[in-house]
Amino acid sequence: MLQDWFTEARLEIFLHWGIYSTGEWSESWDWFNGAVDRASYMAQTATFDAGRFDPDAWAEQFERAGAEYAVLTTKHHDGFSIWDTRLSDWNAKDASAAELDLVGPYCEALRKRGIKVGLYFSHLEWSHPDYATVLPSKPPHPSHAGNRLAYPEPGHEDPAAWEQDGAQWRFEELQDQLQQWATGVVLDRPIDGVAVKGIRNKVLSTRIIGGQPTSHRVVGGAPWANLPGELWIDVPPDALDADATVIAVTLEGPLDLYTGSGHAQSVDGIFH
């Protein structure tokens, strides 16, 4: 459930920061798409020293700009965490030149100035041996295993359906856990609702046939690569029909469906 402050907030600061910030390759995707080999990509940890990390100065600038919340990438798809997680030593404190937890001080600095703290965490785990789409043959650190919220339980692995099933990610359990840790936390990926993928049109409205209008939002996507986000439609439980529920989606212009592979592919530096 969205909090009132979030719907009324006007300016967000988003910090995309990780080992890729010091090299010549983009975050995770250059490795995934084969533009760089695993060893060269991971070698960026040696130069990721966070030499200009000054969270108090950052928070001061955010406040002066009028930002009401700021989001920091705590882990991208490459699996490298910029805090000292206990689930893996593949993190900024244990495996980089920074030798620091970079998330804790960031949170403290923002909260001192009344700025809401946002944390980006990718469930994609391309450094994990059980991840279906991982390209390298060996993970950098076997200690990734054991995270009960990120990986399926023993005996329930299904690589063919790894990215298809929210239940396999155990999102409802994760939502409950996050709410226990931080009551009122805002989750930017809806867990309840109906998801529709592949629509590139602007969505004008959604409603239940024979019933009420519904709220909706589009999350994710990569507009620079012409990849659409997911359309999430909020359908109240009391509006569901036992036999079938038909939802009408009003779009701007003729239906434009994405029919590509699902990932932005780079050819000579150009994404397709």
C-alpha positions as CSV (number, residue, x, y, z in Angstrom):
1,M,0.0,0.0,0.0
2,L,1.4,3.4,-1.0
3,Q,1.9,6.0,1.8
4,D,0.5,9.5,1.4
5,W,4.0,11.1,1.4
6,F,5.1,8.9,-1.6
7,T,2.2,9.9,-3.8
8,E,2.8,13.6,-3.0
9,A,6.6,13.6,-3.3
10,R,7.8,15.6,-6.2
11,L,11.6,15.1,-6.4
12,E,13.6,11.9,-6.0
13,I,17.3,11.3,-6.2
14,F,18.4,8.0,-7.6
15,L,22.0,6.8,-7.1
16,H,23.1,4.1,-9.4
17,W,26.4,3.1,-7.8
18,G,28.5,-0.1,-7.7
19,I,31.8,-1.6,-8.8
20,Y,30.8,-0.7,-12.4
21,S,31.0,3.0,-11.5
22,T,34.8,2.9,-11.8
23,G,35.2,1.0,-15.1
24,E,34.3,1.3,-18.7
25,W,31.4,-1.1,-18.7
26,S,27.8,-0.5,-17.8
27,E,26.2,-2.0,-14.7
28,S,25.8,-5.8,-15.0
29,W,24.4,-5.8,-18.6
30,D,27.8,-5.6,-20.4
31,W,28.8,-8.7,-18.6
32,F,25.5,-10.4,-19.2
33,N,25.5,-9.5,-22.9
34,G,29.1,-10.7,-23.4
35,A,30.7,-7.3,-24.0
36,V,33.2,-8.1,-21.2
37,D,34.4,-11.3,-19.7
38,R,33.5,-12.2,-16.1
39,A,37.1,-11.8,-14.8
40,S,37.5,-8.3,-16.2
41,Y,34.1,-7.2,-14.9
42,M,34.7,-8.5,-11.4
43,A,38.2,-7.0,-11.4
44,Q,36.6,-3.6,-10.9
45,T,36.3,-4.4,-7.2
46,A,40.0,-3.6,-7.0
47,T,39.4,0.1,-8.0
48,F,36.0,0.6,-6.3
49,D,37.4,2.5,-3.3
50,A,34.5,4.9,-2.7
51,G,37.0,7.6,-2.3
52,R,34.4,10.4,-2.7
53,F,31.9,8.8,-0.4
54,D,30.6,11.6,1.8
55,P,27.0,10.8,2.8
56,D,26.6,13.9,4.9
57,A,27.6,16.1,2.0
58,W,25.3,14.2,-0.3
59,A,22.4,14.6,2.1
60,E,23.0,18.3,2.3
61,Q,22.9,18.6,-1.4
62,F,19.7,16.5,-1.7
63,E,18.1,18.8,0.9
64,R,19.1,21.9,-0.9
65,A,17.7,20.6,-4.1
66,G,14.3,19.9,-2.4
67,A,14.5,16.1,-2.7
68,E,12.0,14.3,-0.4
69,Y,13.5,10.9,-0.8
70,A,16.6,9.3,-2.3
71,V,17.2,5.7,-3.6
72,L,20.6,3.9,-3.6
73,T,21.4,0.7,-5.5
74,T,22.4,-1.7,-2.7
75,K,22.8,-4.7,-5.1
76,H,22.5,-4.8,-8.9
77,H,22.1,-7.9,-11.1
78,D,25.8,-8.8,-10.8
79,G,25.2,-9.9,-7.2
80,F,27.7,-7.5,-5.6
81,S,26.3,-5.9,-2.4
82,I,27.6,-2.5,-1.2
83,W,26.8,-3.3,2.4
84,D,28.4,-5.9,4.6
85,T,25.8,-8.6,4.2
86,R,26.1,-11.7,6.3
87,L,24.9,-13.9,3.4
88,S,27.9,-13.4,1.2
89,D,31.5,-12.0,1.4
90,W,30.9,-10.7,-2.2
91,N,30.3,-7.1,-0.8
92,A,31.9,-3.7,-0.6
93,K,33.4,-4.3,2.9
94,D,34.9,-7.7,2.3
95,A,35.7,-7.8,-1.4
96,S,36.5,-4.2,-2.6
97,A,39.0,-1.5,-2.2
98,A,36.4,0.5,-0.3
99,E,36.4,-1.9,2.7
100,L,33.3,-0.1,4.0
101,D,29.6,-0.6,4.5
102,L,28.2,2.1,2.2
103,V,24.5,1.7,3.0
104,G,24.4,2.3,6.7
105,P,26.1,5.7,6.7
106,Y,23.9,6.7,3.7
107,C,20.7,5.9,5.6
108,E,21.9,7.7,8.7
109,A,22.8,10.9,6.8
110,L,19.5,11.1,5.0
111,R,17.4,10.4,8.1
112,K,19.2,13.2,10.0
113,R,17.9,15.7,7.5
114,G,14.4,14.2,7.3
115,I,14.9,12.7,3.8
116,K,13.1,9.4,3.2
117,V,15.5,6.5,2.5
118,G,15.0,4.3,-0.6
119,L,17.0,1.1,-1.2
120,Y,17.1,-0.6,-4.6
121,F,17.7,-4.3,-4.4
122,S,17.7,-6.6,-7.5
123,H,16.5,-10.1,-7.0
124,L,18.4,-11.1,-10.2
125,E,21.5,-12.9,-9.1
126,W,23.8,-13.5,-12.0
127,S,26.7,-14.5,-9.8
128,H,24.8,-17.3,-8.2
129,P,25.4,-20.9,-9.5
130,D,21.6,-21.7,-9.3
131,Y,20.5,-18.7,-11.3
132,A,19.2,-19.9,-14.7
133,T,20.4,-17.0,-16.8
134,V,23.9,-16.8,-15.4
135,L,26.6,-16.7,-18.0
136,P,29.9,-17.6,-16.2
137,S,30.4,-21.2,-15.5
138,K,31.6,-20.6,-11.9
139,P,30.3,-18.1,-9.3
140,P,32.8,-15.7,-7.7
141,H,31.8,-16.8,-4.2
142,P,30.0,-20.1,-3.2
143,S,28.8,-18.4,0.0
144,H,25.8,-16.9,-1.9
145,A,23.8,-20.0,-1.0
146,G,21.4,-19.9,1.9
147,N,19.2,-16.8,1.4
148,R,15.8,-18.2,2.0
149,L,14.0,-15.3,0.2
150,A,16.1,-15.2,-2.9
151,Y,16.4,-18.8,-3.8
152,P,14.0,-21.7,-4.0
153,E,13.9,-24.2,-1.1
154,P,15.9,-27.5,-1.6
155,G,14.0,-29.8,-3.9
156,H,11.9,-27.0,-5.4
157,E,14.4,-25.7,-8.0
158,D,13.0,-25.1,-11.4
159,P,15.5,-23.3,-13.6
160,A,13.2,-23.3,-16.6
161,A,10.6,-21.2,-14.7
162,W,13.1,-19.2,-12.5
163,E,12.0,-15.7,-13.7
164,Q,8.3,-16.6,-14.3
165,D,6.8,-17.3,-10.9
166,G,6.5,-14.7,-8.1
167,A,5.6,-17.5,-5.7
168,Q,9.1,-19.0,-6.4
169,W,10.6,-15.7,-5.3
170,R,8.4,-15.9,-2.2
171,F,7.4,-12.3,-2.5
172,E,4.5,-12.5,-0.1
173,E,6.8,-13.8,2.6
174,L,9.3,-11.1,1.8
175,Q,6.6,-8.4,2.0
176,D,5.6,-9.6,5.4
177,Q,9.2,-9.7,6.6
178,L,9.9,-6.2,5.3
179,Q,6.7,-4.9,7.0
180,Q,8.0,-6.4,10.3
181,W,11.4,-4.8,9.9
182,A,10.0,-1.4,8.9
183,T,6.3,-0.7,9.4
184,G,4.9,1.3,6.5
185,V,7.7,0.6,4.1
186,V,6.9,1.4,0.5
187,L,7.5,-1.4,-2.1
188,D,7.9,-0.1,-5.7
189,R,7.0,-3.5,-7.1
190,P,3.4,-4.4,-6.5
191,I,2.9,-7.9,-5.0
192,D,-0.9,-8.0,-5.2
193,G,-2.7,-7.4,-8.4
194,V,-2.8,-8.6,-12.1
195,A,0.3,-8.2,-14.1
196,V,0.2,-7.6,-17.9
197,K,3.5,-7.7,-19.9
198,G,4.5,-6.4,-23.3
199,I,2.2,-3.4,-23.8
200,R,4.2,-0.4,-25.1
201,N,1.2,1.9,-25.4
202,K,0.3,4.6,-22.8
203,V,-2.4,3.1,-20.6
204,L,-5.3,5.5,-20.2
205,S,-7.6,3.6,-17.8
206,T,-8.5,0.1,-16.5
207,R,-11.8,-1.2,-15.2
208,I,-13.6,-4.4,-14.5
209,I,-16.3,-5.2,-17.1
210,G,-19.7,-4.8,-15.4
211,G,-18.0,-3.2,-12.4
212,Q,-15.8,-0.5,-11.1
213,P,-12.8,1.4,-12.5
214,T,-9.5,0.1,-11.1
215,S,-6.2,1.8,-10.3
216,H,-3.1,0.8,-12.2
217,R,0.6,1.6,-12.6
218,V,3.5,0.7,-14.9
219,V,6.7,-0.4,-13.3
220,G,10.1,-1.2,-14.7
221,G,11.0,-1.3,-18.3
222,A,13.8,0.3,-20.3
223,P,12.4,3.1,-22.5
224,W,15.8,3.9,-23.9
225,A,15.9,0.3,-25.4
226,N,12.1,0.3,-26.3
227,L,11.4,-2.3,-23.7
228,P,8.0,-1.8,-21.9
229,G,7.5,-2.1,-18.2
230,E,4.9,-4.3,-16.5
231,L,1.3,-3.0,-16.2
232,W,0.0,-3.8,-12.7
233,I,-3.8,-3.6,-12.2
234,D,-5.2,-3.4,-8.7
235,V,-8.2,-5.7,-8.5
236,P,-10.0,-5.7,-5.1
237,P,-10.7,-9.3,-3.9
238,D,-14.4,-8.5,-3.5
239,A,-14.6,-7.6,-7.2
240,L,-13.4,-11.0,-8.4
241,D,-15.9,-13.3,-10.0
242,A,-15.8,-17.0,-9.1
243,D,-16.0,-18.0,-12.8
244,A,-14.2,-15.2,-14.6
245,T,-13.2,-11.6,-14.2
246,V,-12.8,-9.6,-17.3
247,I,-10.7,-6.4,-17.2
248,A,-10.9,-3.7,-19.9
249,V,-7.7,-1.8,-20.6
250,T,-8.0,1.5,-22.6
251,L,-4.9,2.3,-24.5
252,E,-3.6,5.3,-26.4
253,G,-3.5,4.4,-30.1
254,P,-3.5,0.9,-31.8
255,L,-2.2,-2.0,-29.7
256,D,1.6,-2.0,-29.8
257,L,3.0,-5.3,-28.3
258,Y,6.6,-6.0,-27.6
259,T,7.7,-9.3,-29.3
260,G,11.4,-9.3,-28.6
261,S,13.6,-11.5,-26.4
262,G,13.0,-9.6,-23.2
263,H,16.5,-8.2,-22.8
264,A,18.2,-5.2,-24.4
265,Q,20.9,-6.6,-26.6
266,S,24.0,-4.5,-27.4
267,V,25.5,-4.7,-30.9
268,D,28.5,-2.4,-31.5
269,G,27.4,-0.3,-28.5
270,I,23.8,0.2,-29.8
271,F,20.9,-1.4,-27.9
272,H,18.2,-3.2,-29.8
